[in-house]
Amino acid sequence: MNKFVLGLTLLCFCGCSHQSTEIMDADKALDYCAVQVGRTLKELKGDSVIDYTMMPRNIMDSLTTWECRKVTKEEWTSGFWPGILWYDYEYTHDEAIKLEAEKFTSSLSFLAHTPAYDHDLGFLIFCSYGNAYRLTKNPAYKQIILNAADTLATLFNPVVGTILSWPREVGPRHWPHNTIMDNMINLEMLFWASKNGGGKRLYDIAVSHADKTMKCQFRPDYTSYHVAVYDTITGNLIKGVTHQGYADNSMWARGQAWAIYGYTMCYRETKDTKYLDFVQKISDVYLNDLPSDYVPYWDFSAPNIPNAPRDASAAAIVASALLELSTYLDGEKAAQYKDVAIKMLKNLSSRAYQSGESKPSFLLHSTGHWPAGSEINASIIYADYYYIEALLRYKRLADGENVLGRF
């Protein structure tokens, strides 16, 4: 993007002084989610009983039922459906939903005792067991999280200063040490564990990873590389590349979304203002080029814009992050981020993006992996997870409560 245009756009975005004025009916959207959860549970049960080791993953555009995948160390999305159930239970207080959440969550326990396959343990365990412990305070859940955090920490390379994201790509792609932007989300489990019996080492790993990523995985204009490749001998950056984005020099929408969410969380956990300053810069460059409905194209340089596929999952992630970020700021910036987040949720809650009666998912129009031709214009489980999370965060704010549901 032309730097003059970027600066002018940012000036227009940030120059208007106002209080937060956007509102939405969160209960209506959450009631809709509860209906869709019930439809999914009915579908999963079928004519017999639920297999709690099979997790909903996606519904392709031409289909109407979930593709489910077996819980394995390789299937990175398995924690999102249990997490959705915990969020739905938090809203509805339905004990039947809690029971289903417990059963689906328990199928992931083996991961805390299995050697780390990759960085996704945070997605797998903290979305499921993290919410389970937050809502129940069951000590067994806490121990699973602590064990998983220790397992994730085994992927940390102290020479590089980051967690190895994909051990499986070290040989085939000649990426000696690779760190992907998605990994920022998994730091939350390390921060949490460090405060709950896991020790300062986990905190230090998370901070080291965030700092090195901030230094090496962003361009001067604050757009991000999906993958950073490092030299294991010197620890230096070799190159920044993409895997799921359009090009090495493009801004993959969900990658930037992970960064916005991750650095907001880093500020929460450390209160280091360098993260608060940085996350505003990476948020603003994302917000500058959004379409009028605030749901990004899957990559900001995607071919065929405005006819390129959208990514509702990125919009849901950013909406959730900006609601939290708005609580750490004052005045214009806080109001602007909150307003934009609510506009994102309003559009995601419209007929254009909700699945409605056509499918049991919450949302349509996410893009998983465009270069591989995978999950394009689909309903995807992690889009639903961050959508219901964002709705709950908005509801808590509207009710004058802690945005994270933690007291």
Secondary structure, 3 states (H helix, E strand, C coil): CCHHHHHHHHHHHHCCCCCCCCCCCHHHHHHHHHHHHHHHHHHHHCCCCCCCCEEEEEECCCCCCCEEEECCCCCCCCCHHHHHHHHHHHHHCCHHHHHHHHHHHHCCHHHHHCCCCCCCHHHHHHHHHHHHHHHHCCHHHHHHHHHHHHHHHCCEECCCCEECCCHHHCCCCCCCEEEECCHHHHHHHHHHHHHHHHCHHHHHHHHHHHHHHHHHCECCCCCECCEEEECCCCCCEEEEECCCCCCCCCCEHHHHHHHHHHHHHHHHHHCCHHHHHHHHHHHHHHHHCCCCCCCCECECCCCCCCCCCECHHHHHHHHHHHHHHHCCCCHHHHHHHHHHHHHHHHHHCCCCCECHHHCCCCECCEEEEHHHCEEEEEEEHHHHHHHHHHHHHHHHHHCCCCCCCCC
